[in-house]
Structure formats: C-alpha cells, structure tokens
Amino acid sequence: KITTPTTSLLIMSQGNFSIFSNTLAFVMIFQSEAFILSPTLRSVRRHIQQPIATYEQRGDNDDDDFVEMYTLHDEFGGPYAVCKERYIDEEDLGLSEDELKDDVSEWYPTSFRQFEFDSTKFWIRESSWGCGRLGSSVWPSAIAMGLLLIKEPKKVCSKRVLELGSGVGLPSILCRYELGTKSILATDYWDPVDLFSSGGDAPGRSFGENLYFNLCQGKKEAENDHQKEMVQRLDWTDLDSVKSVIEDFGTPDIVIGSDLVYYPHNLEPLFATLKILMQRCPETILILPLGVEREALPEFRSLLPQKLCDCNVESREVYLHYSKSSEKEDFIVYTISKDIDQ
C-alpha cells in the first residue's frame, strides 16, 4: 500500500510492469521500484522498497504462538537469554488513528513486529528502505544486543545509555522499558533536509520520527517535549555535532552499538566518534556480525586496537540461534573500557 496526500492504492500485481490509475494519481511499478505521478502535486515521488518480512516468510506458527524464537549462546553453551517474536496488526497496538498517523505512515509502507524479552513485550514499526536506508528494519545484531543486555542488565541498569546507529531502536526500547536505565539516547543519521528538493514532498526527518515513534511506543503527544531527550541525529563526520549531542544529553555511562561497520568510508568517522565518547565514557559495547558480508569489518577489526590504543579492548564470540529454522548467526562482541581518570 502506497499512500499519498491525494490517494491510496492497493497494488496487487507482482509483475515487472503494472499501471494503476484513478482521477488523481498514477502508480507505475518497474523492476521493484514504485513511482507515483500525481498531477495535483506536480511532482514525481520515487519509493525504492525492500521486502518487509512477512508472516509467511518467517514460517507457519499454527502450532506455536510465536513466529520466531531467538536464543543467544557463547562458547560455553547457553543459552544466554530468549526472545520471542510475533507479528502484530495495527488494530492490536492499542493506538488511536491519530497516534498511528504521521509522515512515515503517510509516505512509506509499514509493518509491525512484536518482541518479548523476559516479561516485557513491545512492538517495532518497520518501514521501507526509502525511510531510513539501512536502519529501516530490525537487524539480527540488534536482537543479539538485546539478549546480551538481558543477560548482563547491570551494564545499563540505573545508567545513562547512548546508542549509536539505533535504526528502528530495539536495544534502546529494551533499555527504557525493561532494563531500568536512568536515561536513554537513541542516535542515528538521517538527512537533515527534505529528500526531494524539487518540491520537498518526502521529509528527510521521517527516519528520526520513526525511531521516536518506536521508542515512545506511539504515545508521541504525551511525550512530545521529550523527543530531543530520547532521539537525536548524530553525524559521525561532524565531530562538533558529536560533542554537541553529548553536551545536550550529558556524559553517558555506557555506549552501545550493533552492526555499525558496513562501508569502509565510515570507519574513520566511527573511530573519531568513539574516541570522543571514550574521553568521558568508561565503557562501550559493540556487537558486530561474523559470517556475513560486511566490507569494512576486516579493516575495523585490525585497526580497532591501535585507533583506541589508550583503551582496553576485549572481544568474544557469541551466536544467535533461530528455533524455527535451526539456523545460527555468529557475532563478535567488543567491550571497550577506559579508566576515565587517565
């Protein structure tokens, strides 16, 4: 379903080329890219979509009440902790129509996934690639980070926590609702201006809005004044911006981040950001995937000790097990610590 301010159309065909029309707009699908041509808006909006995981893609749960169950293990066995996932419909969220409506739902296809860690249940709204790029959906590394923190809650309990590369916010949500953090700041990068300069129709801030929507579980109106306290845009290439975010939030007690190493050109900005954070923050926990293609990961692993030479860097391997498929995914956990009196 692609929604515009003037029309809402249901696209049924899976072919390479289809045309749907009404009196207000035309939608053209060509090789998985959707174009909305609206005469009333005098613009062309291009939505590049990635597949959003569906109930059928994750398996049939007729015999169980969950779609997937994840367990985290280390070299000594385990499991560390357990997370159950269910798919959930909008009408089951307990939100009003006004609470559900925002720029993200207006411009992008969305779906919801419910996660259960111990006694805490919460949902995540995912969107298309166009809203958030790499941060539009829950990645396995975020689930692994959540399970790691469930196993070691003292790492974040009663502490000020800053998350790097929050995406749709799973670890931050878990910190806020289950792990008793003093405060949480979810950060990520998004375009500071509208994505479409010719007319400015699709707001670049939508990614940040989706992260905030998830972090406050849709209750935006009641907590509108606190948005900046929970979610901020962080540009690793702008070190003044990094320092400003820390000043606004206060010195974090711990920094967390999952799957941050993707492109080689982001390595130096990430190292610079970590250096600034570790000047004040005594500990950082990063969890990165192994066994999947991450172009920058080998270089990151080799450079980390020398780039943060004044810190103690420890690493260990864990794996995430999927009960439905019996598959597993390997990760490396980095714990970076420093005596802040140095």
C-alpha positions in Angstrom: 0.0 0.0 0.0 1.4 3.3 -1.0 -0.3 6.4 0.4 -0.1 9.9 -0.8 -2.0 13.0 0.4 -4.4 12.6 -2.5 -4.9 8.9 -2.9 -4.4 5.4 -1.5 -3.9 2.5 -3.9 -3.6 -1.2 -3.3 -1.0 -2.8 -5.7 -1.9 -6.4 -6.4 0.4 -7.3 -9.3 3.9 -8.8 -8.8 4.8 -8.3 -12.4 7.7 -6.2 -13.6 5.4 -3.6 -15.1 1.9 -2.6 -14.0 -0.1 0.6 -14.1 -2.9 1.6 -11.8 -4.8 4.9 -12.0 -7.6 6.9 -10.7 -8.6 10.5 -11.3 -5.9 11.9 -9.1 -2.7 9.8 -9.5 -0.9 7.2 -11.4 1.3 4.5 -10.0 3.9 2.7 -12.1 5.8 -0.4 -10.9 9.0 -1.2 -12.8 11.6 -3.7 -11.6 10.6 -3.4 -7.9 10.7 0.5 -8.0 7.5 2.4 -7.5 6.9 5.8 -9.0 3.9 7.9 -8.0 2.9 10.5 -10.6 0.4 13.0 -9.1 -0.8 15.8 -11.3 -2.2 17.6 -8.3 1.2 17.7 -6.5 3.2 18.3 -9.8 6.0 16.0 -8.7 7.3 12.5 -9.1 8.0 10.6 -6.0 10.3 7.6 -6.2 9.9 4.9 -3.5 12.7 2.3 -3.5 11.4 -0.5 -1.5 13.0 -3.5 0.2 10.9 -6.6 1.1 9.4 -6.3 4.5 9.4 -9.6 6.4 6.0 -11.2 6.4 4.4 -13.9 8.5 4.8 -16.4 5.6 8.5 -15.6 5.2 9.2 -16.4 8.9 7.3 -19.7 9.0 3.9 -21.1 9.9 3.0 -20.7 13.6 -0.2 -22.7 13.7 1.3 -24.9 16.4 3.0 -22.2 18.3 2.1 -18.7 19.4 5.3 -17.1 18.1 6.8 -16.6 14.7 10.4 -17.0 15.7 12.3 -17.6 18.9 15.9 -16.4 19.3 18.5 -17.6 21.8 21.9 -16.2 22.4 24.8 -18.6 23.1 28.5 -18.2 23.8 31.5 -20.6 23.6 30.4 -22.2 26.8 27.0 -23.1 25.5 24.0 -21.3 26.9 21.5 -20.1 26.1 22.2 -16.6 27.4 18.6 -15.4 27.1 15.5 -15.9 25.0 13.5 -13.6 22.8 10.2 -14.5 21.2 8.8 -12.7 18.1 5.3 -12.3 16.9 3.7 -10.4 14.1 1.0 -7.9 15.2 -1.6 -5.9 13.4 -2.2 -2.2 13.7 -5.5 -2.7 15.4 -3.9 -4.7 18.2 -1.4 -1.9 19.1 -3.9 -0.1 21.3 -3.2 3.2 19.5 -5.7 5.7 18.1 -5.9 6.6 14.4 -4.3 9.9 15.2 -1.5 8.3 17.1 -0.8 6.0 14.2 -0.8 8.7 11.6 2.5 10.6 10.9 4.9 11.3 8.0 6.2 7.7 8.0 2.8 6.1 7.7 1.8 8.7 5.1 4.7 8.2 2.8 6.0 4.7 3.3 4.7 1.1 3.6 5.0 -0.1 7.2 4.6 -3.3 9.2 4.8 -4.2 12.9 6.7 -6.9 14.8 6.3 -7.7 18.4 9.2 -8.8 20.6 9.1 -10.4 24.1 12.2 -10.3 26.3 11.6 -11.9 29.7 8.3 -10.3 30.9 8.5 -7.2 28.6 6.6 -7.1 25.3 7.0 -4.2 22.8 6.5 -3.7 19.1 8.7 -2.2 16.4 7.4 -0.4 13.3 9.5 -1.2 10.3 9.4 0.8 7.0 10.8 0.6 3.5 14.4 1.2 2.5 13.4 4.8 1.5 12.8 5.7 5.1 16.0 5.1 7.0 18.1 3.2 4.4 20.0 0.6 6.4 18.0 1.5 9.5 14.5 0.8 8.3 14.1 -2.7 9.8 15.3 -4.8 12.8 18.6 -6.5 12.1 19.7 -9.7 13.9 22.5 -7.9 15.5 20.0 -5.7 17.4 18.2 -8.7 18.7 21.6 -10.2 19.8 22.5 -6.9 21.6 19.1 -7.0 23.3 19.7 -10.6 24.5 23.2 -9.7 25.6 21.9 -6.8 27.8 19.1 -9.0 29.2 21.8 -11.4 30.3 24.0 -8.6 31.8 21.5 -6.0 33.0 23.9 -4.4 35.4 25.7 -3.0 32.4 22.9 -0.5 31.8 20.7 -0.5 34.9 20.4 3.0 36.5 22.9 4.3 34.0 22.8 6.9 31.2 23.0 4.9 27.9 23.7 6.3 24.5 23.1 4.0 21.5 24.9 4.5 18.2 23.2 3.5 14.9 19.9 2.8 16.6 18.0 2.1 13.4 14.4 1.3 14.5 15.5 1.3 18.1 15.2 -2.2 19.6 18.0 -2.1 22.1 17.1 1.4 23.2 13.4 0.4 23.7 14.6 -2.6 25.8 16.8 -0.3 27.9 13.9 2.0 28.5 11.1 -0.4 29.3 12.9 -3.5 30.8 16.4 -2.8 32.0 15.8 0.2 34.3 18.2 2.7 32.7 18.4 6.2 34.1 18.1 7.7 30.7 18.5 6.5 27.1 19.5 8.5 24.0 19.0 6.7 20.6 21.1 8.2 17.9 21.4 7.7 14.1 22.0 9.6 11.0 19.3 10.9 8.7 19.1 13.6 6.0 18.7 17.0 7.8 16.6 18.4 4.9 13.8 17.0 2.7 14.9 14.2 0.5 13.2 15.6 -2.6 14.5 19.1 -3.1 12.1 19.8 -6.0 9.0 20.4 -4.0 10.2 18.9 -0.7 7.4 16.4 -0.6 9.0 13.5 1.4 10.5 14.7 4.6 14.1 13.6 5.4 13.3 13.7 9.1 10.9 10.7 8.7 13.7 8.2 9.8 14.1 10.1 13.1 10.3 10.3 13.5 10.0 6.5 13.1 12.8 5.9 15.7 11.0 8.2 18.1 7.6 6.6 17.4 9.1 3.2 18.3 10.9 4.5 21.4 7.8 6.0 22.9 5.6 3.2 21.6 3.4 5.6 19.7 2.4 7.8 22.6 4.0 10.9 21.0 1.6 13.5 22.1 2.1 12.9 25.8 5.9 13.0 25.5 6.3 15.4 22.6 8.5 17.7 24.7 10.9 14.9 25.5 11.7 13.9 21.9 15.1 15.5 21.8 15.9 13.9 25.1 15.4 10.4 23.6 16.3 10.7 19.9 18.9 12.8 18.2 20.5 12.9 14.8 24.3 12.1 15.1 26.6 12.7 12.2 29.9 10.9 12.7 31.6 13.1 10.1 30.8 16.2 12.1 32.7 16.0 15.3 31.4 19.3 16.6 27.9 17.7 16.2 29.1 14.7 18.2 30.3 16.9 21.0 27.1 18.9 21.0 24.9 15.8 21.3 27.0 14.7 24.3 26.7 18.1 25.9 22.9 18.1 25.4 22.5 14.5 26.8 25.1 14.6 29.4 28.1 12.2 29.8 26.9 8.7 29.1 27.9 5.9 31.5 27.9 3.4 28.6 27.7 3.4 24.8 26.1 0.6 22.9 26.0 -0.1 19.2 25.2 -3.1 16.9 26.3 -3.7 13.3 27.9 -0.3 12.9 30.6 -1.4 10.5 29.3 -1.6 6.9 31.1 0.8 4.5 34.9 1.4 4.6 34.4 5.2 4.2 32.6 5.3 7.6 35.5 3.7 9.5 37.5 6.8 10.3 34.4 8.9 11.3 33.3 6.0 13.6 36.7 5.7 15.2 36.8 9.5 15.7 33.3 9.4 17.3 34.4 6.5 19.6 37.5 8.5 20.7 35.4 11.5 21.7 32.9 9.3 23.5 35.6 7.4 25.4 37.2 10.6 26.6 34.3 10.8 29.1 32.5 7.4 28.9 34.1 4.5 30.7 32.7 1.7 28.6 31.4 0.9 25.1 29.8 -2.4 24.0 29.7 -3.2 20.2 28.3 -6.3 18.6 29.1 -7.0 15.0 28.1 -9.9 12.7 30.5 -12.5 11.5 30.0 -14.8 8.6 28.1 -12.2 6.6 29.5 -9.8 4.0 30.5 -6.5 5.7 33.1 -4.9 3.5 34.7 -2.8 6.3 34.7 -5.5 9.0 38.2 -6.9 8.5 39.8 -3.5 8.5 37.8 -2.4 11.5 39.0 -5.5 13.5 42.6 -4.9 12.6 42.6 -1.1 13.3 40.5 -1.0 16.5 43.3 -1.7 19.0 45.6 1.0 17.5 42.9 3.5 16.9 41.8 3.2 20.6 45.2 2.4 21.9 44.5 4.2 25.3 41.6 1.8 25.9 41.3 -1.8 26.9 39.7 -3.8 24.1 38.3 -7.2 24.8 36.4 -9.5 22.3 34.4 -12.7 22.5 32.2 -14.6 20.1 28.6 -15.4 20.5 25.9 -16.8 18.2 22.2 -16.2 17.7 20.1 -19.4 17.2 16.8 -19.4 15.3 14.5 -22.1 16.7 12.2 -22.2 13.6 14.8 -22.7 11.0 17.5 -24.2 13.3 20.0 -21.8 11.8 22.5 -19.7 13.7 24.4 -16.5 13.1 27.8 -15.6 14.5 28.7 -12.3 16.2 31.7 -10.8 17.8 31.2 -8.7 20.9 33.7 -5.9 21.7 33.9 -4.4 25.2 35.9 -1.2 25.1 36.8 0.2 28.5 38.9 3.0 29.9 39.9 4.5 33.2 38.3 8.0 32.8 40.9 9.4 35.2 43.6 8.7 32.6 
